[in-house]
Amino acid sequence: MINLAELGRVFIVCGKTDIRWGIDSLAYIVKKSFNLNPFSGCAFLFCGS
């Protein structure tokens, strides 16, 4: 369970994302499209299609 009090920054990825791609592809989107480290402890929210 996620403790919201300890949650760092939250990034919302706008647009539709095919969640079927899996965690590796979503991490790639975070790294290449936003120049962020997907393992930084931040939360990334995707909107599925």
DSSP file (Angstrom, degrees, kcal/mol; ACC not computed):
  #  RESIDUE AA STRUCTURE BP1 BP2  ACC     N-H-->O    O-->H-N    N-H-->O    O-->H-N    TCO  KAPPA ALPHA  PHI   PSI    X-CA   Y-CA   Z-CA
    1    1 A M              0   0    0      0, 0.0     2,-0.5     0, 0.0     0, 0.0   0.000 360.0 360.0 360.0 139.6    0.0    0.0    0.0
    2    2 A I        -     0   0    0      1,-0.0     2,-0.9     2,-0.0     3,-0.1  -0.698 360.0-142.2 -86.8 128.2    1.3    3.5   -0.9
    3    3 A N    >   -     0   0    0     -2,-0.5     3,-1.2     1,-0.2     4,-0.5  -0.810   9.8-161.3 -88.3 108.7    1.6    5.9    2.0
    4    4 A L  G >  S+     0   0    0     -2,-0.9     3,-0.6     1,-0.3    -1,-0.2   0.767  86.3  63.1 -65.1 -26.1    0.5    9.2    0.5
    5    5 A A  G 3  S+     0   0    0      1,-0.2    -1,-0.3    -3,-0.1    -2,-0.0   0.797 108.5  41.7 -67.8 -27.6    2.3   11.2    3.2
    6    6 A E  G <  S+     0   0    0     -3,-1.2     2,-0.2     2,-0.0    -1,-0.2   0.415  87.3 118.0 -99.2   0.2    5.6    9.9    2.1
    7    7 A L    <   -     0   0    0     -3,-0.6     3,-0.1    -4,-0.5    35,-0.1  -0.500  51.1-153.7 -72.3 132.6    5.0   10.2   -1.6
    8    8 A G        -     0   0    0     33,-0.6    -1,-0.1     1,-0.3    34,-0.1   0.415  53.0 -21.5 -78.6-140.0    7.4   12.5   -3.4
    9    9 A R        -     0   0    0      1,-0.0    34,-2.4    35,-0.0     2,-0.5  -0.392  60.5-147.0 -72.4 149.3    6.6   14.4   -6.5
   10   10 A V  E     -a   43   0A   0     32,-0.2     2,-0.5    -3,-0.1    34,-0.2  -0.978   8.2-162.7-121.1 127.9    3.8   13.1   -8.8
   11   11 A F  E     -a   44   0A   0     32,-3.1    34,-3.1    -2,-0.5     2,-0.6  -0.933   6.3-152.7-111.6 131.8    4.0   13.5  -12.5
   12   12 A I  E     -a   45   0A   0     -2,-0.5     2,-0.8    32,-0.2    34,-0.2  -0.915   8.9-146.5-105.4 121.1    0.9   13.1  -14.7
   13   13 A V  E     -a   46   0A   0     32,-3.1    34,-0.6    -2,-0.6     2,-0.1  -0.779  20.1-143.9 -89.4 110.3    1.5   12.0  -18.2
   14   14 A C  E     +     0   0A   0     -2,-0.8     2,-0.1    32,-0.1    -1,-0.0  -0.363  58.1  36.0 -75.5 153.5   -1.1   13.6  -20.4
   15   15 A G  E    S-     0   0A   0     -2,-0.1    32,-0.6     2,-0.0     2,-0.3  -0.220  99.9 -50.6  94.2 172.8   -2.7   11.8  -23.3
   16   16 A K  E     -a   47   0A   0     30,-0.1     2,-0.4    -2,-0.1    32,-0.2  -0.665  50.3-168.5 -87.1 137.1   -3.6    8.2  -23.9
   17   17 A T  E     -a   48   0A   0     30,-2.9     2,-1.2    -2,-0.3    32,-1.0  -0.991  26.2-125.4-125.7 131.5   -1.0    5.6  -23.1
   18   18 A D    >   -     0   0    0     -2,-0.4     3,-1.8    30,-0.2     4,-0.2  -0.648  22.5-166.6 -76.3 101.5   -1.3    1.9  -24.1
   19   19 A I  G >  S+     0   0    0     -2,-1.2     3,-1.4     1,-0.3    -1,-0.2   0.689  77.6  78.3 -65.8 -19.0   -0.8    0.3  -20.7
   20   20 A R  G 3  S+     0   0    0      1,-0.3    -1,-0.3    -3,-0.1     3,-0.1   0.660  73.1  81.8 -65.3 -13.7   -0.4   -3.1  -22.4
   21   21 A W  G <  S-     0   0    0     -3,-1.8     4,-0.4     1,-0.1    -1,-0.3   0.814  95.6-135.8 -61.5 -30.0    3.2   -2.0  -23.3
   22   22 A G    <>  -     0   0    0     -3,-1.4     4,-1.9    -4,-0.2     3,-0.2  -0.200  28.2 -60.8  95.2 170.9    4.3   -3.0  -19.8
   23   23 A I  H  > S+     0   0    0      1,-0.2     4,-2.5     2,-0.2     5,-0.2   0.831 127.5  56.8 -64.0 -36.7    6.5   -1.4  -17.2
   24   24 A D  H  > S+     0   0    0      1,-0.2     4,-1.8     2,-0.2    -1,-0.2   0.911 109.8  44.9 -64.6 -41.9    9.7   -1.4  -19.3
   25   25 A S  H  > S+     0   0    0     -4,-0.4     4,-2.0    -3,-0.2    -1,-0.2   0.869 112.7  51.0 -69.8 -36.8    8.0    0.7  -22.1
   26   26 A L  H  X S+     0   0    0     -4,-1.9     4,-2.0     2,-0.2    -2,-0.2   0.898 109.6  50.5 -67.4 -39.2    6.4    3.0  -19.6
   27   27 A A  H  X S+     0   0    0     -4,-2.5     4,-2.3     1,-0.2    -2,-0.2   0.881 108.2  53.6 -63.3 -37.6    9.8    3.6  -17.9
   28   28 A Y  H  X S+     0   0    0     -4,-1.8     4,-3.0     2,-0.2     5,-0.4   0.899 106.5  52.1 -63.1 -41.3   11.3    4.3  -21.4
   29   29 A I  H  X>S+     0   0    0     -4,-2.0     4,-2.0     1,-0.2     5,-0.7   0.922 110.7  48.0 -59.8 -45.1    8.6    7.0  -22.0
   30   30 A V  H  X5S+     0   0    0     -4,-2.0     6,-1.6     3,-0.2     4,-0.9   0.916 116.7  43.0 -62.0 -43.9    9.5    8.6  -18.7
   31   31 A K  H  X5S+     0   0    0     -4,-2.3     4,-0.7     4,-0.2    -2,-0.2   0.938 124.7  30.3 -70.8 -48.2   13.2    8.6  -19.4
   32   32 A K  H  <5S+     0   0    0     -4,-3.0    -3,-0.2    -5,-0.2    -2,-0.2   0.892 125.0  39.8 -83.4 -41.7   13.2    9.6  -23.1
   33   33 A S  H  <5S+     0   0    0     -4,-2.0    -3,-0.2    -5,-0.4    -2,-0.1   0.838 132.3  22.4 -79.3 -32.7   10.1   11.9  -23.3
   34   34 A F  H  <<S-     0   0    0     -4,-0.9    -3,-0.2    -5,-0.7    -2,-0.2   0.437  94.0-127.9-116.2  -2.7   10.5   13.7  -20.0
   35   35 A N     <  +     0   0    0     -4,-0.7     2,-0.3    -6,-0.2    -4,-0.2   0.890  64.8 133.4  54.4  42.7   14.2   13.3  -19.3
   36   36 A L        -     0   0    0     -6,-1.6    -1,-0.2     0, 0.0    -2,-0.2  -0.874  64.2-111.5-121.0 154.8   13.4   11.9  -15.8
   37   37 A N    >   -     0   0    0     -2,-0.3     3,-1.5     1,-0.1     5,-0.3  -0.774  19.1-155.2 -85.3 116.2   14.6    8.9  -13.9
   38   38 A P  T 3  S+     0   0    0      0, 0.0     3,-0.3     0, 0.0    -1,-0.1   0.644  94.6  52.6 -67.5 -12.3   11.8    6.4  -13.6
   39   39 A F  T 3  S+     0   0    0      1,-0.2    -2,-0.0     2,-0.1   -12,-0.0   0.047  75.7 106.5-108.7  24.4   13.5    4.9  -10.5
   40   40 A S  S <  S-     0   0    0     -3,-1.5    -1,-0.2     2,-0.1     3,-0.1   0.552  96.8-104.8 -80.9  -8.6   13.8    8.3   -8.7
   41   41 A G  S    S+     0   0    0      1,-0.4   -33,-0.6    -3,-0.3     2,-0.1   0.351  82.7 124.9  97.2  -5.6   11.1    7.5   -6.2
   42   42 A C        -     0   0    0     -5,-0.3     2,-0.4   -35,-0.1    -1,-0.4  -0.422  61.5-118.3 -79.9 162.5    8.6    9.8   -7.9
   43   43 A A  E     -a   10   0A   0    -34,-2.4   -32,-3.1    -2,-0.1     2,-0.5  -0.852  21.0-160.7-103.7 140.1    5.2    8.6   -9.0
   44   44 A F  E     -a   11   0A   0     -2,-0.4     2,-0.5   -34,-0.2   -32,-0.2  -0.982   4.9-158.3-122.9 121.8    4.2    8.7  -12.6
   45   45 A L  E     -a   12   0A   0    -34,-3.1   -32,-3.1    -2,-0.5     2,-0.3  -0.878   9.0-169.3-105.1 125.7    0.5    8.5  -13.5
   46   46 A F  E     -a   13   0A   0     -2,-0.5     2,-0.6   -34,-0.2   -32,-0.1  -0.859  19.6-134.0-112.0 147.0   -0.5    7.3  -17.0
   47   47 A C  E     -a   16   0A   0    -34,-0.6   -30,-2.9   -32,-0.6     2,-0.1  -0.903  28.2-141.3 -99.1 118.1   -4.0    7.5  -18.6
   48   48 A G  E      a   17   0A   0     -2,-0.6   -30,-0.2   -32,-0.2   -33,-0.0  -0.377 360.0 360.0 -78.6 156.3   -4.8    4.1  -20.2
   49   49 A S              0   0    0    -32,-1.0   -31,-0.1    -2,-0.1    -1,-0.1   0.353 360.0 360.0-120.1 360.0   -6.5    3.8  -23.5
